[in-house]
Amino acid sequence: SDDFEQTNWLARSFFNNGGTQAWQLPQGTHVTFSGEGEWRITIDVFRDMGIAFAFALTAIFIILRIQTQSASLSLIIMSAIPLTVIGIMPGFWLLNQFGERSIAGAPEPVLFTATAMIGMIALAGIVVRNSLILVEFINQARGQGMAIKAALIAAGTTRMRPVLLTAGTTLLGNLVITLDPVFSGLAIAIIFGIVASTLFSLFVVPLVYYLVFANTQTTEDEAHAR
């Protein structure tokens, strides 16, 4: 009608449509908020995703423990996984700050949805592979008699190219998925997570390795001196 005038999408709520006509409940009708509905479903989904993530991390640790025969090495390799959060969370914030979208005048923020959580879980396996490449080279170099610092530097320079190629192909493959309205969150999480984790893991993983095994190198040097 002529009396209706849409003013502000942000002013819309359950009892306010953002226009000049307020919502009205029929006489004798009462509304009770029980905390269920969409928010309840969202909480349950993220709870289940969190449990799945915990199981995934446990499975990754068990596999690495069997392969490396060392709990310390397994944790060093997995140290790249928390680095993905450094890219994912600020990435979604940056998209909302500088890439604001709208549909028919209504804001459409880029949200961290369940699909983004799936991308975060999938990313754990990708970044672990990159760390495994570095640690495996370091162990091989040390096995050939190279000092720990020299092995770390050699690993960074030699294995940087395959690590960057893996990250680049993963990033390019997910760019197309960002156009999908449902799975865009998954792609965004993987893209920002893989960029941050790749850049940081090239420095953090060797650093953690050195902090853990530097004393071992000192002990070996003393034994050879005797």
MODELLER restraints for C-alpha pairs under 7 A, 6 or more apart:
rsr = mdl.restraints
at = mdl.atoms
rsr.add(forms.Gaussian(group=physical.xy_distance, feature=features.Distance(at['CA:4:A'], at['CA:19:A']), mean=6.25, stdev=0.5))
rsr.add(forms.Gaussian(group=physical.xy_distance, feature=features.Distance(at['CA:4:A'], at['CA:20:A']), mean=5.64, stdev=0.5))
rsr.add(forms.Gaussian(group=physical.xy_distance, feature=features.Distance(at['CA:4:A'], at['CA:21:A']), mean=6.30, stdev=0.5))
rsr.add(forms.Gaussian(group=physical.xy_distance, feature=features.Distance(at['CA:5:A'], at['CA:19:A']), mean=5.27, stdev=0.5))
rsr.add(forms.Gaussian(group=physical.xy_distance, feature=features.Distance(at['CA:5:A'], at['CA:20:A']), mean=5.96, stdev=0.5))
rsr.add(forms.Gaussian(group=physical.xy_distance, feature=features.Distance(at['CA:6:A'], at['CA:18:A']), mean=6.17, stdev=0.5))
rsr.add(forms.Gaussian(group=physical.xy_distance, feature=features.Distance(at['CA:6:A'], at['CA:19:A']), mean=4.52, stdev=0.5))
rsr.add(forms.Gaussian(group=physical.xy_distance, feature=features.Distance(at['CA:7:A'], at['CA:18:A']), mean=5.78, stdev=0.5))
rsr.add(forms.Gaussian(group=physical.xy_distance, feature=features.Distance(at['CA:7:A'], at['CA:19:A']), mean=5.44, stdev=0.5))
rsr.add(forms.Gaussian(group=physical.xy_distance, feature=features.Distance(at['CA:8:A'], at['CA:18:A']), mean=5.47, stdev=0.5))
rsr.add(forms.Gaussian(group=physical.xy_distance, feature=features.Distance(at['CA:9:A'], at['CA:18:A']), mean=6.00, stdev=0.5))
rsr.add(forms.Gaussian(group=physical.xy_distance, feature=features.Distance(at['CA:9:A'], at['CA:106:A']), mean=5.79, stdev=0.5))
rsr.add(forms.Gaussian(group=physical.xy_distance, feature=features.Distance(at['CA:11:A'], at['CA:18:A']), mean=5.01, stdev=0.5))
rsr.add(forms.Gaussian(group=physical.xy_distance, feature=features.Distance(at['CA:12:A'], at['CA:18:A']), mean=4.46, stdev=0.5))
rsr.add(forms.Gaussian(group=physical.xy_distance, feature=features.Distance(at['CA:15:A'], at['CA:22:A']), mean=6.68, stdev=0.5))
rsr.add(forms.Gaussian(group=physical.xy_distance, feature=features.Distance(at['CA:15:A'], at['CA:23:A']), mean=5.19, stdev=0.5))
rsr.add(forms.Gaussian(group=physical.xy_distance, feature=features.Distance(at['CA:16:A'], at['CA:22:A']), mean=5.44, stdev=0.5))
rsr.add(forms.Gaussian(group=physical.xy_distance, feature=features.Distance(at['CA:16:A'], at['CA:23:A']), mean=5.96, stdev=0.5))
rsr.add(forms.Gaussian(group=physical.xy_distance, feature=features.Distance(at['CA:17:A'], at['CA:23:A']), mean=6.93, stdev=0.5))
rsr.add(forms.Gaussian(group=physical.xy_distance, feature=features.Distance(at['CA:45:A'], at['CA:114:A']), mean=6.91, stdev=0.5))
rsr.add(forms.Gaussian(group=physical.xy_distance, feature=features.Distance(at['CA:46:A'], at['CA:114:A']), mean=6.61, stdev=0.5))
rsr.add(forms.Gaussian(group=physical.xy_distance, feature=features.Distance(at['CA:49:A'], at['CA:117:A']), mean=6.87, stdev=0.5))
rsr.add(forms.Gaussian(group=physical.xy_distance, feature=features.Distance(at['CA:53:A'], at['CA:121:A']), mean=5.82, stdev=0.5))
rsr.add(forms.Gaussian(group=physical.xy_distance, feature=features.Distance(at['CA:61:A'], at['CA:74:A']), mean=6.17, stdev=0.5))
rsr.add(forms.Gaussian(group=physical.xy_distance, feature=features.Distance(at['CA:64:A'], at['CA:74:A']), mean=5.34, stdev=0.5))
rsr.add(forms.Gaussian(group=physical.xy_distance, feature=features.Distance(at['CA:65:A'], at['CA:71:A']), mean=5.68, stdev=0.5))
rsr.add(forms.Gaussian(group=physical.xy_distance, feature=features.Distance(at['CA:65:A'], at['CA:74:A']), mean=5.68, stdev=0.5))
rsr.add(forms.Gaussian(group=physical.xy_distance, feature=features.Distance(at['CA:68:A'], at['CA:74:A']), mean=6.95, stdev=0.5))
rsr.add(forms.Gaussian(group=physical.xy_distance, feature=features.Distance(at['CA:76:A'], at['CA:205:A']), mean=6.43, stdev=0.5))
rsr.add(forms.Gaussian(group=physical.xy_distance, feature=features.Distance(at['CA:76:A'], at['CA:208:A']), mean=6.48, stdev=0.5))
rsr.add(forms.Gaussian(group=physical.xy_distance, feature=features.Distance(at['CA:76:A'], at['CA:209:A']), mean=6.39, stdev=0.5))
rsr.add(forms.Gaussian(group=physical.xy_distance, feature=features.Distance(at['CA:77:A'], at['CA:128:A']), mean=6.08, stdev=0.5))
rsr.add(forms.Gaussian(group=physical.xy_distance, feature=features.Distance(at['CA:77:A'], at['CA:131:A']), mean=5.14, stdev=0.5))
rsr.add(forms.Gaussian(group=physical.xy_distance, feature=features.Distance(at['CA:77:A'], at['CA:132:A']), mean=5.90, stdev=0.5))
rsr.add(forms.Gaussian(group=physical.xy_distance, feature=features.Distance(at['CA:77:A'], at['CA:205:A']), mean=6.93, stdev=0.5))
rsr.add(forms.Gaussian(group=physical.xy_distance, feature=features.Distance(at['CA:78:A'], at['CA:128:A']), mean=5.89, stdev=0.5))
rsr.add(forms.Gaussian(group=physical.xy_distance, feature=features.Distance(at['CA:79:A'], at['CA:205:A']), mean=6.70, stdev=0.5))
rsr.add(forms.Gaussian(group=physical.xy_distance, feature=features.Distance(at['CA:80:A'], at['CA:127:A']), mean=6.24, stdev=0.5))
rsr.add(forms.Gaussian(group=physical.xy_distance, feature=features.Distance(at['CA:80:A'], at['CA:128:A']), mean=6.63, stdev=0.5))
rsr.add(forms.Gaussian(group=physical.xy_distance, feature=features.Distance(at['CA:80:A'], at['CA:131:A']), mean=6.83, stdev=0.5))
rsr.add(forms.Gaussian(group=physical.xy_distance, feature=features.Distance(at['CA:80:A'], at['CA:197:A']), mean=6.23, stdev=0.5))
rsr.add(forms.Gaussian(group=physical.xy_distance, feature=features.Distance(at['CA:80:A'], at['CA:201:A']), mean=5.57, stdev=0.5))
rsr.add(forms.Gaussian(group=physical.xy_distance, feature=features.Distance(at['CA:80:A'], at['CA:205:A']), mean=6.82, stdev=0.5))
rsr.add(forms.Gaussian(group=physical.xy_distance, feature=features.Distance(at['CA:81:A'], at['CA:124:A']), mean=5.49, stdev=0.5))
rsr.add(forms.Gaussian(group=physical.xy_distance, feature=features.Distance(at['CA:81:A'], at['CA:127:A']), mean=6.45, stdev=0.5))
rsr.add(forms.Gaussian(group=physical.xy_distance, feature=features.Distance(at['CA:81:A'], at['CA:128:A']), mean=6.97, stdev=0.5))
rsr.add(forms.Gaussian(group=physical.xy_distance, feature=features.Distance(at['CA:83:A'], at['CA:196:A']), mean=6.73, stdev=0.5))
rsr.add(forms.Gaussian(group=physical.xy_distance, feature=features.Distance(at['CA:83:A'], at['CA:197:A']), mean=5.01, stdev=0.5))
rsr.add(forms.Gaussian(group=physical.xy_distance, feature=features.Distance(at['CA:83:A'], at['CA:200:A']), mean=6.99, stdev=0.5))
rsr.add(forms.Gaussian(group=physical.xy_distance, feature=features.Distance(at['CA:84:A'], at['CA:193:A']), mean=4.29, stdev=0.5))
rsr.add(forms.Gaussian(group=physical.xy_distance, feature=features.Distance(at['CA:84:A'], at['CA:194:A']), mean=6.54, stdev=0.5))
rsr.add(forms.Gaussian(group=physical.xy_distance, feature=features.Distance(at['CA:84:A'], at['CA:196:A']), mean=6.11, stdev=0.5))
rsr.add(forms.Gaussian(group=physical.xy_distance, feature=features.Distance(at['CA:84:A'], at['CA:197:A']), mean=5.00, stdev=0.5))
rsr.add(forms.Gaussian(group=physical.xy_distance, feature=features.Distance(at['CA:85:A'], at['CA:193:A']), mean=6.50, stdev=0.5))
rsr.add(forms.Gaussian(group=physical.xy_distance, feature=features.Distance(at['CA:86:A'], at['CA:196:A']), mean=6.49, stdev=0.5))
rsr.add(forms.Gaussian(group=physical.xy_distance, feature=features.Distance(at['CA:87:A'], at['CA:192:A']), mean=4.92, stdev=0.5))
rsr.add(forms.Gaussian(group=physical.xy_distance, feature=features.Distance(at['CA:87:A'], at['CA:193:A']), mean=4.64, stdev=0.5))
rsr.add(forms.Gaussian(group=physical.xy_distance, feature=features.Distance(at['CA:87:A'], at['CA:195:A']), mean=6.98, stdev=0.5))
rsr.add(forms.Gaussian(group=physical.xy_distance, feature=features.Distance(at['CA:87:A'], at['CA:196:A']), mean=4.84, stdev=0.5))
rsr.add(forms.Gaussian(group=physical.xy_distance, feature=features.Distance(at['CA:88:A'], at['CA:189:A']), mean=5.28, stdev=0.5))
rsr.add(forms.Gaussian(group=physical.xy_distance, feature=features.Distance(at['CA:88:A'], at['CA:192:A']), mean=5.20, stdev=0.5))
rsr.add(forms.Gaussian(group=physical.xy_distance, feature=features.Distance(at['CA:88:A'], at['CA:193:A']), mean=4.94, stdev=0.5))
rsr.add(forms.Gaussian(group=physical.xy_distance, feature=features.Distance(at['CA:91:A'], at['CA:192:A']), mean=5.82, stdev=0.5))
rsr.add(forms.Gaussian(group=physical.xy_distance, feature=features.Distance(at['CA:92:A'], at['CA:110:A']), mean=6.54, stdev=0.5))
rsr.add(forms.Gaussian(group=physical.xy_distance, feature=features.Distance(at['CA:95:A'], at['CA:110:A']), mean=6.80, stdev=0.5))
rsr.add(forms.Gaussian(group=physical.xy_distance, feature=features.Distance(at['CA:96:A'], at['CA:109:A']), mean=5.97, stdev=0.5))
rsr.add(forms.Gaussian(group=physical.xy_distance, feature=features.Distance(at['CA:96:A'], at['CA:110:A']), mean=6.04, stdev=0.5))
rsr.add(forms.Gaussian(group=physical.xy_distance, feature=features.Distance(at['CA:100:A'], at['CA:109:A']), mean=6.56, stdev=0.5))
rsr.add(forms.Gaussian(group=physical.xy_distance, feature=features.Distance(at['CA:101:A'], at['CA:107:A']), mean=6.07, stdev=0.5))
rsr.add(forms.Gaussian(group=physical.xy_distance, feature=features.Distance(at['CA:101:A'], at['CA:108:A']), mean=5.27, stdev=0.5))
rsr.add(forms.Gaussian(group=physical.xy_distance, feature=features.Distance(at['CA:101:A'], at['CA:109:A']), mean=6.56, stdev=0.5))
rsr.add(forms.Gaussian(group=physical.xy_distance, feature=features.Distance(at['CA:102:A'], at['CA:108:A']), mean=4.90, stdev=0.5))
rsr.add(forms.Gaussian(group=physical.xy_distance, feature=features.Distance(at['CA:112:A'], at['CA:185:A']), mean=6.53, stdev=0.5))
rsr.add(forms.Gaussian(group=physical.xy_distance, feature=features.Distance(at['CA:113:A'], at['CA:185:A']), mean=6.34, stdev=0.5))
rsr.add(forms.Gaussian(group=physical.xy_distance, feature=features.Distance(at['CA:115:A'], at['CA:183:A']), mean=5.98, stdev=0.5))
rsr.add(forms.Gaussian(group=physical.xy_distance, feature=features.Distance(at['CA:115:A'], at['CA:185:A']), mean=5.59, stdev=0.5))
rsr.add(forms.Gaussian(group=physical.xy_distance, feature=features.Distance(at['CA:115:A'], at['CA:186:A']), mean=4.84, stdev=0.5))
rsr.add(forms.Gaussian(group=physical.xy_distance, feature=features.Distance(at['CA:116:A'], at['CA:185:A']), mean=4.40, stdev=0.5))
rsr.add(forms.Gaussian(group=physical.xy_distance, feature=features.Distance(at['CA:116:A'], at['CA:186:A']), mean=4.02, stdev=0.5))
rsr.add(forms.Gaussian(group=physical.xy_distance, feature=features.Distance(at['CA:116:A'], at['CA:189:A']), mean=5.46, stdev=0.5))
rsr.add(forms.Gaussian(group=physical.xy_distance, feature=features.Distance(at['CA:118:A'], at['CA:186:A']), mean=6.31, stdev=0.5))
rsr.add(forms.Gaussian(group=physical.xy_distance, feature=features.Distance(at['CA:119:A'], at['CA:186:A']), mean=4.41, stdev=0.5))
rsr.add(forms.Gaussian(group=physical.xy_distance, feature=features.Distance(at['CA:119:A'], at['CA:187:A']), mean=6.69, stdev=0.5))
rsr.add(forms.Gaussian(group=physical.xy_distance, feature=features.Distance(at['CA:119:A'], at['CA:189:A']), mean=5.67, stdev=0.5))
rsr.add(forms.Gaussian(group=physical.xy_distance, feature=features.Distance(at['CA:119:A'], at['CA:190:A']), mean=5.52, stdev=0.5))
rsr.add(forms.Gaussian(group=physical.xy_distance, feature=features.Distance(at['CA:120:A'], at['CA:189:A']), mean=6.11, stdev=0.5))
rsr.add(forms.Gaussian(group=physical.xy_distance, feature=features.Distance(at['CA:120:A'], at['CA:190:A']), mean=6.48, stdev=0.5))
rsr.add(forms.Gaussian(group=physical.xy_distance, feature=features.Distance(at['CA:123:A'], at['CA:190:A']), mean=6.02, stdev=0.5))
rsr.add(forms.Gaussian(group=physical.xy_distance, feature=features.Distance(at['CA:127:A'], at['CA:197:A']), mean=6.86, stdev=0.5))
rsr.add(forms.Gaussian(group=physical.xy_distance, feature=features.Distance(at['CA:130:A'], at['CA:163:A']), mean=5.65, stdev=0.5))
rsr.add(forms.Gaussian(group=physical.xy_distance, feature=features.Distance(at['CA:131:A'], at['CA:205:A']), mean=6.80, stdev=0.5))
rsr.add(forms.Gaussian(group=physical.xy_distance, feature=features.Distance(at['CA:134:A'], at['CA:155:A']), mean=5.81, stdev=0.5))
rsr.add(forms.Gaussian(group=physical.xy_distance, feature=features.Distance(at['CA:134:A'], at['CA:159:A']), mean=6.37, stdev=0.5))
rsr.add(forms.Gaussian(group=physical.xy_distance, feature=features.Distance(at['CA:137:A'], at['CA:155:A']), mean=5.91, stdev=0.5))
rsr.add(forms.Gaussian(group=physical.xy_distance, feature=features.Distance(at['CA:138:A'], at['CA:151:A']), mean=5.32, stdev=0.5))
rsr.add(forms.Gaussian(group=physical.xy_distance, feature=features.Distance(at['CA:138:A'], at['CA:152:A']), mean=6.06, stdev=0.5))
rsr.add(forms.Gaussian(group=physical.xy_distance, feature=features.Distance(at['CA:138:A'], at['CA:155:A']), mean=5.90, stdev=0.5))
rsr.add(forms.Gaussian(group=physical.xy_distance, feature=features.Distance(at['CA:141:A'], at['CA:151:A']), mean=5.63, stdev=0.5))
rsr.add(forms.Gaussian(group=physical.xy_distance, feature=features.Distance(at['CA:142:A'], at['CA:148:A']), mean=6.45, stdev=0.5))
rsr.add(forms.Gaussian(group=physical.xy_distance, feature=features.Distance(at['CA:142:A'], at['CA:151:A']), mean=6.37, stdev=0.5))
rsr.add(forms.Gaussian(group=physical.xy_distance, feature=features.Distance(at['CA:148:A'], at['CA:217:A']), mean=6.76, stdev=0.5))
rsr.add(forms.Gaussian(group=physical.xy_distance, feature=features.Distance(at['CA:152:A'], at['CA:206:A']), mean=5.93, stdev=0.5))
rsr.add(forms.Gaussian(group=physical.xy_distance, feature=features.Distance(at['CA:156:A'], at['CA:202:A']), mean=6.43, stdev=0.5))
rsr.add(forms.Gaussian(group=physical.xy_distance, feature=features.Distance(at['CA:167:A'], at['CA:194:A']), mean=6.20, stdev=0.5))
rsr.add(forms.Gaussian(group=physical.xy_distance, feature=features.Distance(at['CA:167:A'], at['CA:198:A']), mean=6.88, stdev=0.5))
rsr.add(forms.Gaussian(group=physical.xy_distance, feature=features.Distance(at['CA:171:A'], at['CA:191:A']), mean=5.27, stdev=0.5))
rsr.add(forms.Gaussian(group=physical.xy_distance, feature=features.Distance(at['CA:174:A'], at['CA:187:A']), mean=5.17, stdev=0.5))
rsr.add(forms.Gaussian(group=physical.xy_distance, feature=features.Distance(at['CA:174:A'], at['CA:191:A']), mean=6.85, stdev=0.5))
rsr.add(forms.Gaussian(group=physical.xy_distance, feature=features.Distance(at['CA:175:A'], at['CA:187:A']), mean=6.89, stdev=0.5))
rsr.add(forms.Gaussian(group=physical.xy_distance, feature=features.Distance(at['CA:177:A'], at['CA:183:A']), mean=6.54, stdev=0.5))
rsr.add(forms.Gaussian(group=physical.xy_distance, feature=features.Distance(at['CA:177:A'], at['CA:184:A']), mean=5.68, stdev=0.5))
rsr.add(forms.Gaussian(group=physical.xy_distance, feature=features.Distance(at['CA:177:A'], at['CA:187:A']), mean=5.79, stdev=0.5))
rsr.add(forms.Gaussian(group=physical.xy_distance, feature=features.Distance(at['CA:178:A'], at['CA:184:A']), mean=4.11, stdev=0.5))
rsr.add(forms.Gaussian(group=physical.xy_distance, feature=features.Distance(at['CA:178:A'], at['CA:187:A']), mean=5.59, stdev=0.5))
rsr.add(forms.Gaussian(group=physical.xy_distance, feature=features.Distance(at['CA:178:A'], at['CA:188:A']), mean=6.47, stdev=0.5))
